[in-house]
Every structure is written in structure tokens, then in C-alpha cells.
Amino acid sequence: MDSFLKVLSFYEKCGVIASMEAWQLYRTARNLAAHEYETNYAAIAEHFNILHEWLPALYRDATNFVRYCRQTLGIEPETRDYEADFITITGKD
């Protein structure tokens, strides 16, 4: 856990993610969506509406991560199978 927090701190300093706190919030929300089997449909709708509001920040962070990997680490995907989808979804390449 400590090592991962150091990675998040590093990415925050490099501008890959907006903040460690925001990233942890996004991850918690994702885990809740993936693992909670809520039957309160109003709560489900509220959860997904919040996720929808976060989309611009999530897309920004994803784009920043891809850019960091390319420019700083020289890492590219093995294939470009999903590149067009990524660009379509995020609006950035």
C-alpha cells in the first residue's frame, strides 16, 4: 500500500493525475459500482450520475497517463486495437 501511495504521489507531481485524493475517490466509486449489488434504484442512479459528472476528469487523467507513458517512458501499446476507441471516447489522442 505504501508503495502504491508513492506512485500516486509521483503521478500527481508529474501532472498525470489531478490529485491522489481524487484518484482514490474514483477508484472507490469504481469498486462500489463493480461489487455492490444495490436494490435501491435511486441510489444506483445517483451513483452513476456522479460517475457521469466525473467523466471529464477521468478522461483527462487517462489521456495524461497515456501521454506520460509515451513521452516520458517511451512505452506504447503492443497493438493499436483500441486506440481509435480511446480517441473517440476521450476526444484526445
Distance bins in CASP14 RR format, pairs under 12 A and 6 or more apart:
PFRMAT RR
TARGET T0000
AUTHOR 0000-0000-0000
RMODE 2
METHOD distances of the structure
MODEL  1
1 7 0 0 0 0 0 1 0 0 0 0 0
1 8 0 0 0 0 0 1 0 0 0 0 0
1 24 0 0 0 0 0 1 0 0 0 0 0
2 8 0 0 0 0 0 1 0 0 0 0 0
2 9 0 0 0 0 0 1 0 0 0 0 0
3 9 0 0 0 0 0 1 0 0 0 0 0
3 10 0 0 0 0 0 1 0 0 0 0 0
4 10 0 0 0 0 0 1 0 0 0 0 0
4 11 0 0 0 0 0 1 0 0 0 0 0
4 20 0 0 0 0 0 1 0 0 0 0 0
4 23 0 0 0 0 0 1 0 0 0 0 0
4 24 0 0 0 0 0 1 0 0 0 0 0
4 27 0 0 0 0 0 1 0 0 0 0 0
5 11 0 0 0 0 0 1 0 0 0 0 0
5 12 0 0 0 0 0 1 0 0 0 0 0
5 20 1 0 0 1 0 0 0 0 0 0 0
5 21 0 0 0 0 0 1 0 0 0 0 0
5 23 0 0 0 0 0 1 0 0 0 0 0
5 24 0 0 0 0 1 0 0 0 0 0 0
6 12 0 0 0 0 0 1 0 0 0 0 0
6 13 0 0 0 0 0 1 0 0 0 0 0
6 20 0 0 0 0 0 1 0 0 0 0 0
7 13 0 0 0 0 0 1 0 0 0 0 0
7 14 0 0 0 0 0 1 0 0 0 0 0
7 16 0 0 0 0 1 0 0 0 0 0 0
7 17 0 0 0 0 0 1 0 0 0 0 0
7 20 0 0 0 0 1 0 0 0 0 0 0
7 23 0 0 0 0 0 1 0 0 0 0 0
7 65 0 0 0 0 0 1 0 0 0 0 0
8 14 0 0 0 0 0 1 0 0 0 0 0
8 15 0 0 0 0 0 1 0 0 0 0 0
8 16 0 0 0 0 1 0 0 0 0 0 0
8 17 1 0 0 1 0 0 0 0 0 0 0
8 18 0 0 0 0 0 1 0 0 0 0 0
8 19 0 0 0 0 1 0 0 0 0 0 0
8 20 1 0 1 0 0 0 0 0 0 0 0
8 21 0 0 0 0 1 0 0 0 0 0 0
8 22 0 0 0 0 0 1 0 0 0 0 0
8 23 1 0 1 0 0 0 0 0 0 0 0
8 24 1 0 0 1 0 0 0 0 0 0 0
8 25 0 0 0 0 0 1 0 0 0 0 0
8 26 0 0 0 0 0 1 0 0 0 0 0
8 27 0 0 0 0 1 0 0 0 0 0 0
8 61 0 0 0 0 0 1 0 0 0 0 0
8 65 0 0 0 0 0 1 0 0 0 0 0
9 15 0 0 0 0 0 1 0 0 0 0 0
9 16 0 0 0 0 0 1 0 0 0 0 0
9 17 0 0 0 0 1 0 0 0 0 0 0
9 19 0 0 0 0 1 0 0 0 0 0 0
9 20 1 0 0 1 0 0 0 0 0 0 0
9 21 0 0 0 0 0 1 0 0 0 0 0
9 23 0 0 0 0 0 1 0 0 0 0 0
9 24 0 0 0 0 0 1 0 0 0 0 0
10 16 0 0 0 0 1 0 0 0 0 0 0
10 17 0 0 0 0 1 0 0 0 0 0 0
10 20 0 0 0 0 1 0 0 0 0 0 0
10 23 0 0 0 0 0 1 0 0 0 0 0
10 68 0 0 0 0 0 1 0 0 0 0 0
10 72 0 0 0 0 0 1 0 0 0 0 0
11 17 1 0 1 0 0 0 0 0 0 0 0
11 18 0 0 0 0 1 0 0 0 0 0 0
11 19 0 0 0 0 1 0 0 0 0 0 0
11 20 0 0 0 0 1 0 0 0 0 0 0
11 22 0 0 0 0 0 1 0 0 0 0 0
11 23 1 0 0 1 0 0 0 0 0 0 0
11 61 0 0 0 0 1 0 0 0 0 0 0
11 64 0 0 0 0 1 0 0 0 0 0 0
11 65 1 0 0 1 0 0 0 0 0 0 0
11 68 1 0 0 1 0 0 0 0 0 0 0
11 69 0 0 0 0 0 1 0 0 0 0 0
11 72 0 0 0 0 0 1 0 0 0 0 0
11 73 0 0 0 0 0 1 0 0 0 0 0
12 18 1 0 0 1 0 0 0 0 0 0 0
12 19 1 0 1 0 0 0 0 0 0 0 0
12 20 1 0 1 0 0 0 0 0 0 0 0
12 21 0 0 0 0 1 0 0 0 0 0 0
12 22 0 0 0 0 1 0 0 0 0 0 0
12 23 1 0 0 1 0 0 0 0 0 0 0
12 24 0 0 0 0 0 1 0 0 0 0 0
12 61 0 0 0 0 0 1 0 0 0 0 0
12 64 0 0 0 0 0 1 0 0 0 0 0
12 68 0 0 0 0 0 1 0 0 0 0 0
13 19 0 0 0 0 0 1 0 0 0 0 0
13 20 0 0 0 0 1 0 0 0 0 0 0
13 68 0 0 0 0 0 1 0 0 0 0 0
14 61 0 0 0 0 0 1 0 0 0 0 0
14 64 0 0 0 0 1 0 0 0 0 0 0
14 65 0 0 0 0 1 0 0 0 0 0 0
14 67 0 0 0 0 0 1 0 0 0 0 0
14 68 1 0 0 1 0 0 0 0 0 0 0
14 69 0 0 0 0 0 1 0 0 0 0 0
14 71 0 0 0 0 0 1 0 0 0 0 0
14 72 1 0 0 1 0 0 0 0 0 0 0
14 73 0 0 0 0 0 1 0 0 0 0 0
15 22 0 0 0 0 0 1 0 0 0 0 0
15 23 0 0 0 0 0 1 0 0 0 0 0
15 60 0 0 0 0 0 1 0 0 0 0 0
15 61 0 0 0 0 1 0 0 0 0 0 0
15 63 0 0 0 0 0 1 0 0 0 0 0
15 64 1 0 0 1 0 0 0 0 0 0 0
15 65 0 0 0 0 1 0 0 0 0 0 0
15 67 0 0 0 0 1 0 0 0 0 0 0
15 68 1 0 0 1 0 0 0 0 0 0 0
15 72 0 0 0 0 0 1 0 0 0 0 0
16 22 0 0 0 0 0 1 0 0 0 0 0
16 23 0 0 0 0 1 0 0 0 0 0 0
16 60 0 0 0 0 1 0 0 0 0 0 0
16 61 1 0 0 1 0 0 0 0 0 0 0
16 62 0 0 0 0 1 0 0 0 0 0 0
16 63 0 0 0 0 1 0 0 0 0 0 0
16 64 1 0 1 0 0 0 0 0 0 0 0
16 65 1 0 1 0 0 0 0 0 0 0 0
16 66 0 0 0 0 1 0 0 0 0 0 0
16 67 0 0 0 0 1 0 0 0 0 0 0
16 68 1 0 1 0 0 0 0 0 0 0 0
16 69 0 0 0 0 1 0 0 0 0 0 0
16 70 0 0 0 0 0 1 0 0 0 0 0
16 71 0 0 0 0 0 1 0 0 0 0 0
16 72 0 0 0 0 1 0 0 0 0 0 0
16 73 0 0 0 0 0 1 0 0 0 0 0
17 23 1 0 1 0 0 0 0 0 0 0 0
17 24 0 0 0 0 1 0 0 0 0 0 0
17 25 0 0 0 0 0 1 0 0 0 0 0
17 26 0 0 0 0 1 0 0 0 0 0 0
17 27 0 0 0 0 0 1 0 0 0 0 0
17 57 0 0 0 0 1 0 0 0 0 0 0
17 58 0 0 0 0 0 1 0 0 0 0 0
17 60 0 0 0 0 1 0 0 0 0 0 0
17 61 1 0 1 0 0 0 0 0 0 0 0
17 62 0 0 0 0 1 0 0 0 0 0 0
17 63 0 0 0 0 0 1 0 0 0 0 0
17 64 1 0 0 1 0 0 0 0 0 0 0
17 65 1 0 0 1 0 0 0 0 0 0 0
17 68 0 0 0 0 1 0 0 0 0 0 0
18 24 0 0 0 0 0 1 0 0 0 0 0
18 25 0 0 0 0 0 1 0 0 0 0 0
18 26 0 0 0 0 1 0 0 0 0 0 0
18 54 0 0 0 0 0 1 0 0 0 0 0
18 56 0 0 0 0 0 1 0 0 0 0 0
18 57 1 0 0 1 0 0 0 0 0 0 0
18 58 0 0 0 0 0 1 0 0 0 0 0
18 59 0 0 0 0 0 1 0 0 0 0 0
18 60 1 0 0 1 0 0 0 0 0 0 0
18 61 1 0 0 1 0 0 0 0 0 0 0
18 62 0 0 0 0 0 1 0 0 0 0 0
18 64 0 0 0 0 1 0 0 0 0 0 0
18 65 0 0 0 0 0 1 0 0 0 0 0
19 25 0 0 0 0 1 0 0 0 0 0 0
19 26 0 0 0 0 0 1 0 0 0 0 0
19 57 0 0 0 0 1 0 0 0 0 0 0
19 60 0 0 0 0 0 1 0 0 0 0 0
19 61 0 0 0 0 1 0 0 0 0 0 0
20 26 0 0 0 0 0 1 0 0 0 0 0
20 27 0 0 0 0 0 1 0 0 0 0 0
20 61 0 0 0 0 0 1 0 0 0 0 0
21 27 0 0 0 0 0 1 0 0 0 0 0
21 28 0 0 0 0 0 1 0 0 0 0 0
21 57 0 0 0 0 0 1 0 0 0 0 0
22 28 0 0 0 0 0 1 0 0 0 0 0
22 29 0 0 0 0 0 1 0 0 0 0 0
22 54 0 0 0 0 1 0 0 0 0 0 0
22 56 0 0 0 0 0 1 0 0 0 0 0
22 57 1 0 0 1 0 0 0 0 0 0 0
22 58 0 0 0 0 1 0 0 0 0 0 0
22 60 0 0 0 0 0 1 0 0 0 0 0
22 61 0 0 0 0 1 0 0 0 0 0 0
23 29 0 0 0 0 0 1 0 0 0 0 0
23 30 0 0 0 0 0 1 0 0 0 0 0
23 54 0 0 0 0 0 1 0 0 0 0 0
23 57 0 0 0 0 1 0 0 0 0 0 0
23 58 0 0 0 0 1 0 0 0 0 0 0
23 60 0 0 0 0 0 1 0 0 0 0 0
23 61 1 0 0 1 0 0 0 0 0 0 0
23 62 0 0 0 0 0 1 0 0 0 0 0
23 64 0 0 0 0 0 1 0 0 0 0 0
23 65 0 0 0 0 0 1 0 0 0 0 0
24 30 0 0 0 0 0 1 0 0 0 0 0
24 31 0 0 0 0 0 1 0 0 0 0 0
25 31 0 0 0 0 0 1 0 0 0 0 0
25 32 0 0 0 0 0 1 0 0 0 0 0
25 50 0 0 0 0 1 0 0 0 0 0 0
25 51 0 0 0 0 0 1 0 0 0 0 0
25 53 0 0 0 0 0 1 0 0 0 0 0
25 54 0 0 0 0 1 0 0 0 0 0 0
25 57 0 0 0 0 1 0 0 0 0 0 0
25 58 0 0 0 0 0 1 0 0 0 0 0
25 61 0 0 0 0 0 1 0 0 0 0 0
26 32 0 0 0 0 0 1 0 0 0 0 0
26 33 0 0 0 0 0 1 0 0 0 0 0
26 50 0 0 0 0 0 1 0 0 0 0 0
26 51 0 0 0 0 1 0 0 0 0 0 0
26 53 0 0 0 0 0 1 0 0 0 0 0
26 54 1 0 0 1 0 0 0 0 0 0 0
26 55 0 0 0 0 0 1 0 0 0 0 0
26 57 1 0 0 1 0 0 0 0 0 0 0
26 58 1 0 0 1 0 0 0 0 0 0 0
26 59 0 0 0 0 0 1 0 0 0 0 0
26 60 0 0 0 0 0 1 0 0 0 0 0
26 61 1 0 0 1 0 0 0 0 0 0 0
26 62 0 0 0 0 0 1 0 0 0 0 0
27 33 0 0 0 0 0 1 0 0 0 0 0
27 34 0 0 0 0 0 1 0 0 0 0 0
27 35 0 0 0 0 0 1 0 0 0 0 0
27 51 0 0 0 0 0 1 0 0 0 0 0
27 54 0 0 0 0 0 1 0 0 0 0 0
27 58 0 0 0 0 0 1 0 0 0 0 0
27 61 0 0 0 0 0 1 0 0 0 0 0
28 34 0 0 0 0 0 1 0 0 0 0 0
28 35 0 0 0 0 0 1 0 0 0 0 0
28 36 0 0 0 0 0 1 0 0 0 0 0
28 47 0 0 0 0 0 1 0 0 0 0 0
28 50 0 0 0 0 0 1 0 0 0 0 0
28 51 0 0 0 0 0 1 0 0 0 0 0
28 54 0 0 0 0 0 1 0 0 0 0 0
29 35 0 0 0 0 0 1 0 0 0 0 0
29 36 0 0 0 0 0 1 0 0 0 0 0
29 46 0 0 0 0 0 1 0 0 0 0 0
29 47 1 0 0 1 0 0 0 0 0 0 0
29 48 0 0 0 0 1 0 0 0 0 0 0
29 49 0 0 0 0 0 1 0 0 0 0 0
29 50 1 0 0 1 0 0 0 0 0 0 0
29 51 1 0 0 1 0 0 0 0 0 0 0
29 52 0 0 0 0 0 1 0 0 0 0 0
29 53 0 0 0 0 0 1 0 0 0 0 0
29 54 1 0 0 1 0 0 0 0 0 0 0
29 55 0 0 0 0 0 1 0 0 0 0 0
29 57 0 0 0 0 0 1 0 0 0 0 0
29 58 0 0 0 0 1 0 0 0 0 0 0
30 36 0 0 0 0 0 1 0 0 0 0 0
30 47 0 0 0 0 0 1 0 0 0 0 0
30 48 0 0 0 0 0 1 0 0 0 0 0
30 50 0 0 0 0 0 1 0 0 0 0 0
30 51 0 0 0 0 1 0 0 0 0 0 0
30 54 0 0 0 0 1 0 0 0 0 0 0
30 58 0 0 0 0 1 0 0 0 0 0 0
31 47 0 0 0 0 0 1 0 0 0 0 0
31 51 0 0 0 0 0 1 0 0 0 0 0
32 38 0 0 0 0 1 0 0 0 0 0 0
32 43 0 0 0 0 0 1 0 0 0 0 0
32 44 0 0 0 0 0 1 0 0 0 0 0
32 46 0 0 0 0 0 1 0 0 0 0 0
32 47 1 0 0 1 0 0 0 0 0 0 0
32 48 0 0 0 0 0 1 0 0 0 0 0
32 50 0 0 0 0 0 1 0 0 0 0 0
32 51 0 0 0 0 1 0 0 0 0 0 0
33 43 0 0 0 0 0 1 0 0 0 0 0
33 44 0 0 0 0 1 0 0 0 0 0 0
33 46 0 0 0 0 0 1 0 0 0 0 0
33 47 1 0 0 1 0 0 0 0 0 0 0
33 48 1 0 0 1 0 0 0 0 0 0 0
33 49 0 0 0 0 0 1 0 0 0 0 0
33 50 0 0 0 0 1 0 0 0 0 0 0
33 51 1 0 0 1 0 0 0 0 0 0 0
33 52 0 0 0 0 0 1 0 0 0 0 0
33 54 0 0 0 0 0 1 0 0 0 0 0
34 47 0 0 0 0 0 1 0 0 0 0 0
34 51 0 0 0 0 0 1 0 0 0 0 0
36 43 0 0 0 0 1 0 0 0 0 0 0
36 44 0 0 0 0 1 0 0 0 0 0 0
36 47 0 0 0 0 1 0 0 0 0 0 0
36 48 0 0 0 0 0 1 0 0 0 0 0
37 43 0 0 0 0 0 1 0 0 0 0 0
37 44 0 0 0 0 1 0 0 0 0 0 0
38 44 1 0 1 0 0 0 0 0 0 0 0
38 45 0 0 0 0 0 1 0 0 0 0 0
38 46 0 0 0 0 0 1 0 0 0 0 0
38 47 1 0 0 1 0 0 0 0 0 0 0
38 48 0 0 0 0 0 1 0 0 0 0 0
40 46 0 0 0 0 1 0 0 0 0 0 0
40 47 0 0 0 0 1 0 0 0 0 0 0
41 47 0 0 0 0 0 1 0 0 0 0 0
41 48 0 0 0 0 0 1 0 0 0 0 0
42 48 0 0 0 0 0 1 0 0 0 0 0
42 49 0 0 0 0 0 1 0 0 0 0 0
43 49 0 0 0 0 0 1 0 0 0 0 0
43 50 0 0 0 0 0 1 0 0 0 0 0
44 50 0 0 0 0 0 1 0 0 0 0 0
44 51 0 0 0 0 0 1 0 0 0 0 0
45 51 0 0 0 0 0 1 0 0 0 0 0
45 52 0 0 0 0 0 1 0 0 0 0 0
46 52 0 0 0 0 0 1 0 0 0 0 0
46 53 0 0 0 0 0 1 0 0 0 0 0
47 53 0 0 0 0 0 1 0 0 0 0 0
47 54 0 0 0 0 0 1 0 0 0 0 0
48 54 0 0 0 0 0 1 0 0 0 0 0
48 55 0 0 0 0 0 1 0 0 0 0 0
49 55 0 0 0 0 0 1 0 0 0 0 0
50 57 0 0 0 0 0 1 0 0 0 0 0
50 58 0 0 0 0 0 1 0 0 0 0 0
51 57 0 0 0 0 0 1 0 0 0 0 0
51 58 0 0 0 0 1 0 0 0 0 0 0
52 58 0 0 0 0 0 1 0 0 0 0 0
52 59 0 0 0 0 0 1 0 0 0 0 0
54 60 0 0 0 0 0 1 0 0 0 0 0
54 61 0 0 0 0 1 0 0 0 0 0 0
54 62 0 0 0 0 0 1 0 0 0 0 0
55 61 0 0 0 0 0 1 0 0 0 0 0
55 62 0 0 0 0 0 1 0 0 0 0 0
55 89 0 0 0 0 1 0 0 0 0 0 0
55 90 0 0 0 0 1 0 0 0 0 0 0
55 91 0 0 0 0 0 1 0 0 0 0 0
56 62 0 0 0 0 0 1 0 0 0 0 0
56 63 0 0 0 0 0 1 0 0 0 0 0
56 89 0 0 0 0 0 1 0 0 0 0 0
56 90 0 0 0 0 1 0 0 0 0 0 0
56 91 0 0 0 0 0 1 0 0 0 0 0
56 92 0 0 0 0 0 1 0 0 0 0 0
57 63 0 0 0 0 0 1 0 0 0 0 0
57 64 0 0 0 0 0 1 0 0 0 0 0
57 90 0 0 0 0 0 1 0 0 0 0 0
58 64 0 0 0 0 0 1 0 0 0 0 0
58 65 0 0 0 0 0 1 0 0 0 0 0
58 89 0 0 0 0 0 1 0 0 0 0 0
58 90 0 0 0 0 1 0 0 0 0 0 0
59 65 0 0 0 0 0 1 0 0 0 0 0
59 66 0 0 0 0 0 1 0 0 0 0 0
59 86 0 0 0 0 1 0 0 0 0 0 0
59 87 0 0 0 0 0 1 0 0 0 0 0
59 88 0 0 0 0 0 1 0 0 0 0 0
59 89 1 0 0 1 0 0 0 0 0 0 0
59 90 1 0 1 0 0 0 0 0 0 0 0
59 91 1 0 0 1 0 0 0 0 0 0 0
59 92 1 0 0 1 0 0 0 0 0 0 0
60 66 0 0 0 0 0 1 0 0 0 0 0
60 67 0 0 0 0 0 1 0 0 0 0 0
60 90 0 0 0 0 1 0 0 0 0 0 0
60 91 0 0 0 0 0 1 0 0 0 0 0
60 92 0 0 0 0 1 0 0 0 0 0 0
61 67 0 0 0 0 0 1 0 0 0 0 0
61 68 0 0 0 0 0 1 0 0 0 0 0
61 90 0 0 0 0 1 0 0 0 0 0 0
61 92 0 0 0 0 0 1 0 0 0 0 0
62 68 0 0 0 0 0 1 0 0 0 0 0
62 69 0 0 0 0 0 1 0 0 0 0 0
62 82 0 0 0 0 0 1 0 0 0 0 0
62 85 0 0 0 0 0 1 0 0 0 0 0
62 86 1 0 0 1 0 0 0 0 0 0 0
62 87 0 0 0 0 0 1 0 0 0 0 0
62 89 0 0 0 0 1 0 0 0 0 0 0
62 90 1 0 0 1 0 0 0 0 0 0 0
62 91 0 0 0 0 0 1 0 0 0 0 0
62 92 0 0 0 0 1 0 0 0 0 0 0
62 93 0 0 0 0 0 1 0 0 0 0 0
63 69 0 0 0 0 0 1 0 0 0 0 0
63 70 0 0 0 0 0 1 0 0 0 0 0
63 71 0 0 0 0 0 1 0 0 0 0 0
63 86 0 0 0 0 1 0 0 0 0 0 0
63 87 0 0 0 0 1 0 0 0 0 0 0
63 89 0 0 0 0 0 1 0 0 0 0 0
63 90 1 0 1 0 0 0 0 0 0 0 0
63 91 0 0 0 0 1 0 0 0 0 0 0
63 92 1 0 1 0 0 0 0 0 0 0 0
63 93 0 0 0 0 1 0 0 0 0 0 0
64 70 0 0 0 0 0 1 0 0 0 0 0
64 71 0 0 0 0 0 1 0 0 0 0 0
64 72 0 0 0 0 0 1 0 0 0 0 0
64 90 0 0 0 0 0 1 0 0 0 0 0
64 92 0 0 0 0 1 0 0 0 0 0 0
65 71 0 0 0 0 0 1 0 0 0 0 0
65 72 0 0 0 0 0 1 0 0 0 0 0
65 73 0 0 0 0 0 1 0 0 0 0 0
65 75 0 0 0 0 0 1 0 0 0 0 0
65 86 0 0 0 0 0 1 0 0 0 0 0
65 90 0 0 0 0 0 1 0 0 0 0 0
65 92 0 0 0 0 0 1 0 0 0 0 0
66 72 0 0 0 0 0 1 0 0 0 0 0
66 73 0 0 0 0 0 1 0 0 0 0 0
66 74 0 0 0 0 0 1 0 0 0 0 0
66 75 0 0 0 0 1 0 0 0 0 0 0
66 76 0 0 0 0 1 0 0 0 0 0 0
66 77 0 0 0 0 1 0 0 0 0 0 0
66 80 0 0 0 0 0 1 0 0 0 0 0
66 82 0 0 0 0 0 1 0 0 0 0 0
66 83 0 0 0 0 1 0 0 0 0 0 0
66 86 1 0 0 1 0 0 0 0 0 0 0
66 87 0 0 0 0 0 1 0 0 0 0 0
66 89 0 0 0 0 0 1 0 0 0 0 0
66 90 0 0 0 0 1 0 0 0 0 0 0
66 91 0 0 0 0 0 1 0 0 0 0 0
66 92 0 0 0 0 1 0 0 0 0 0 0
66 93 0 0 0 0 1 0 0 0 0 0 0
67 73 0 0 0 0 0 1 0 0 0 0 0
67 74 0 0 0 0 0 1 0 0 0 0 0
67 75 0 0 0 0 0 1 0 0 0 0 0
67 76 0 0 0 0 0 1 0 0 0 0 0
67 86 0 0 0 0 0 1 0 0 0 0 0
67 90 0 0 0 0 0 1 0 0 0 0 0
67 92 0 0 0 0 1 0 0 0 0 0 0
67 93 0 0 0 0 1 0 0 0 0 0 0
68 74 0 0 0 0 1 0 0 0 0 0 0
68 75 0 0 0 0 1 0 0 0 0 0 0
69 75 1 0 1 0 0 0 0 0 0 0 0
69 76 1 0 0 1 0 0 0 0 0 0 0
69 77 0 0 0 0 1 0 0 0 0 0 0
70 76 1 0 0 1 0 0 0 0 0 0 0
70 77 0 0 0 0 1 0 0 0 0 0 0
70 83 0 0 0 0 0 1 0 0 0 0 0
70 93 0 0 0 0 0 1 0 0 0 0 0
76 83 0 0 0 0 1 0 0 0 0 0 0
77 83 1 0 0 1 0 0 0 0 0 0 0
77 85 0 0 0 0 0 1 0 0 0 0 0
77 86 0 0 0 0 1 0 0 0 0 0 0
80 86 0 0 0 0 1 0 0 0 0 0 0
80 87 0 0 0 0 0 1 0 0 0 0 0
80 93 0 0 0 0 0 1 0 0 0 0 0
82 88 0 0 0 0 0 1 0 0 0 0 0
82 89 0 0 0 0 1 0 0 0 0 0 0
82 90 0 0 0 0 0 1 0 0 0 0 0
83 89 0 0 0 0 0 1 0 0 0 0 0
83 90 0 0 0 0 0 1 0 0 0 0 0
83 91 0 0 0 0 0 1 0 0 0 0 0
83 92 0 0 0 0 0 1 0 0 0 0 0
83 93 1 0 0 1 0 0 0 0 0 0 0
84 90 0 0 0 0 0 1 0 0 0 0 0
84 91 0 0 0 0 0 1 0 0 0 0 0
84 93 0 0 0 0 1 0 0 0 0 0 0
85 91 0 0 0 0 0 1 0 0 0 0 0
85 93 0 0 0 0 0 1 0 0 0 0 0
86 92 0 0 0 0 1 0 0 0 0 0 0
86 93 1 0 0 1 0 0 0 0 0 0 0
87 93 1 0 1 0 0 0 0 0 0 0 0
END
